[in-house]
Amino acid sequence: MSVQDHSGYRERPQEGMSTKAKAGLVLMGFLVIAATLLFTEQRAHVLGLLVWLPLLACPLMHVFMHGGHGHHHGGGRPNDQRSV
């Protein structure tokens, strides 16, 4: 049996991927599998709801895309030069 001196022992830097990167890959794999299973099992319900998308898009576009009509702007004309 021999006595080993570890005083000059230095740990080698880890080669390969870190634990965080491995966990990220496992999470991505899980999410892909879950999305695939969810889509295949619920395809009829999801595609059935797509019929209503144009009807839902009309009021949403009306609410969110009417910002350029000049409402809520202090009442001045658009070409007024305001002094700074």
C-alpha positions as CSV (number, residue, x, y, z in Angstrom):
1,M,0.0,0.0,0.0
2,S,1.4,3.4,-0.9
3,V,0.8,6.8,0.6
4,Q,-0.4,9.4,-1.9
5,D,0.3,13.1,-1.5
6,H,-2.6,15.2,-2.7
7,S,-1.2,18.6,-1.7
8,G,-0.5,19.5,-5.3
9,Y,-3.8,18.1,-6.5
10,R,-5.9,20.5,-8.6
11,E,-9.4,19.6,-9.8
12,R,-9.6,19.6,-13.6
13,P,-12.2,21.9,-15.1
14,Q,-15.4,20.2,-16.0
15,E,-15.8,19.2,-19.6
16,G,-19.1,19.1,-21.3
17,M,-22.4,20.8,-20.4
18,S,-23.2,22.3,-17.1
19,T,-26.0,21.1,-14.9
20,K,-28.1,24.1,-15.7
21,A,-27.8,23.4,-19.5
22,K,-28.7,19.8,-19.0
23,A,-31.8,20.8,-16.9
24,G,-32.8,23.2,-19.7
25,L,-32.6,20.5,-22.3
26,V,-34.7,18.1,-20.2
27,L,-37.3,20.9,-19.7
28,M,-37.4,21.6,-23.4
29,G,-37.8,17.9,-24.2
30,F,-40.6,17.6,-21.6
31,L,-42.4,20.7,-23.0
32,V,-42.2,19.3,-26.6
33,I,-43.6,16.0,-25.5
34,A,-46.4,17.6,-23.5
35,A,-47.3,20.0,-26.4
36,T,-47.4,17.0,-28.8
37,L,-49.6,14.9,-26.6
38,L,-51.9,17.9,-25.8
39,F,-52.3,18.8,-29.5
40,T,-53.0,15.2,-30.5
41,E,-55.5,14.6,-27.8
42,Q,-57.3,18.0,-28.0
43,R,-57.0,18.6,-31.8
44,A,-60.8,18.5,-32.4
45,H,-61.5,21.0,-29.6
46,V,-58.7,23.4,-30.8
47,L,-59.6,23.2,-34.4
48,G,-63.3,23.7,-33.5
49,L,-62.5,26.9,-31.7
50,L,-60.5,28.3,-34.7
51,V,-63.9,28.8,-36.4
52,W,-64.6,31.6,-33.9
53,L,-61.3,33.4,-34.4
54,P,-62.5,35.8,-37.1
55,L,-65.5,36.7,-35.0
56,L,-63.3,37.3,-32.0
57,A,-60.8,39.3,-34.0
58,C,-63.3,42.0,-35.0
59,P,-64.0,43.4,-31.6
60,L,-60.4,43.0,-30.5
61,M,-59.2,44.9,-33.5
62,H,-61.8,47.6,-32.9
63,V,-60.7,48.1,-29.3
64,F,-56.9,48.0,-29.8
65,M,-56.5,49.6,-33.3
66,H,-58.5,52.8,-32.9
67,G,-55.7,54.8,-31.3
68,G,-55.0,57.0,-34.3
69,H,-58.4,58.9,-34.6
70,G,-57.4,61.9,-32.5
71,H,-59.4,61.1,-29.5
72,H,-58.0,61.9,-26.0
73,H,-55.5,64.4,-27.4
74,G,-56.0,67.7,-25.6
75,G,-58.3,69.2,-28.3
76,G,-55.7,70.9,-30.4
77,R,-55.5,70.8,-34.2
78,P,-52.9,68.2,-35.5
79,N,-50.8,70.9,-37.3
80,D,-50.5,73.2,-34.2
81,Q,-46.9,74.1,-33.4
82,R,-46.5,74.0,-29.6
83,S,-43.7,76.0,-28.1
84,V,-41.2,74.1,-25.9
